[in-house]
Amino acid sequence: MTYARIFGTGSYLPERVVTNRDLEARIDTTDEWIVSRTGIEARHVAADGEMTSDLALQAARRAMESASVTADDIDLIIVATTTPDMIFPSTACLLQAKLGVKQGAAFDVQAVCTGFMYALSTANLFITSGQHRCALVVGAEVFSRLLDWNDRRTCVLFGDGAGAVVLRRSEEPGILSSNLHADGSLSHILRVDGGISHGQIRGNPFLEMDGQAVYRTAVRVLDESAEEALKQSGYTAAQLDWFVPHQANIRIINSIADKIGLPRERVVTTVARHGNTSAASVPLALDAAVRDHRIKPGHLVMLQGVGGGMTWGTLVLRW
Ligand code: UT7
């Protein structure tokens, strides 16, 4: 049987770190509130002029190096992002040019914080169908630019970053199962409804969120999606070596782990240091756990995302 397998991972975080203490000095919040409600202690924020494609480029180079592939090998680039450099061309096309990749397809996927799951699942189908041979799948965001930095309900939650993987065909097991979901009737609970029209911004260019509604939706849908992915893969939660969830809130992460019966020691968390980096969150956490050798060859790993749309999805894979 032919699988798509991850051959390398990479990630990149902008240099500037904004701590909860830094935010305390600027808005009416406290480190204690942010840590107790979310688990977030700090987040990275891109420099002025540092674009999503710049973050993606650094993460992509590291993933390609760890997979031992060059620009001549890549024939598919999918970038999951909510913060493209421009309306068009896609960030994937800009990344293709920066990497010097001359062949294949390049496009963006927009599923907000679930974007990496949508992109990886799509790449899996392209690779296993034989249409493409070597995919670069990236989640990259400069979410800090969608935030109203005077709105304490949202600006403390998010950060910037990028993560990437290289996916190739393999006879050895790789991605075993995946499911993707959306419920567009919930679009109003998490959105940036601003857009460009006739040379002007229409609507609100800043992120708006009904935090409690998003929280309730996440804990309602994620355990079902996890069970679905596990069942389809033929494994149980007890057999998982690692769970790499979306890094939005430690309370959501712990709740899902408890619901599916997974010990917290087998959950990869980076939310304390990264905050919520949207589509970059899962590949950033994955790369951290691969590079510090927690995730080892042969391990059974579950990846999961949830975000605006609402969208959500889960993948189970053999490392
Ligand atoms: O990728 C998916 C994206 N988003 C998520 O997953 C977020 C899901 N939601 C959440 O994580 C939580 O709902 C939040 C962390 C956003 C909020 O936590 P909460 O426990 O639901 O708090 P809340 O919204 O009910 O607010 C409680 C209080 C309010 O004050 P009052 O009205 O009770 O006086 C807020 O005004 O906390 C206040 N508050 C803050 N206080 C200090 C809200 N933000 C802050 C803040 N610092 N930054």
Boltz pocket constraint, residues with backbone or C-beta under 6 A from the ligand:
constraints:
  - pocket:
      binder: B
      contacts: [[A, 28], [A, 29], [A, 30], [A, 33], [A, 34], [A, 37], [A, 38], [A, 113], [A, 152], [A, 153], [A, 154], [A, 156], [A, 190], [A, 210], [A, 211], [A, 212], [A, 214], [A, 215], [A, 218], [A, 246], [A, 248], [A, 249], [A, 252], [A, 276], [A, 278], [A, 306], [A, 307], [A, 308]]
      max_distance: 6.0
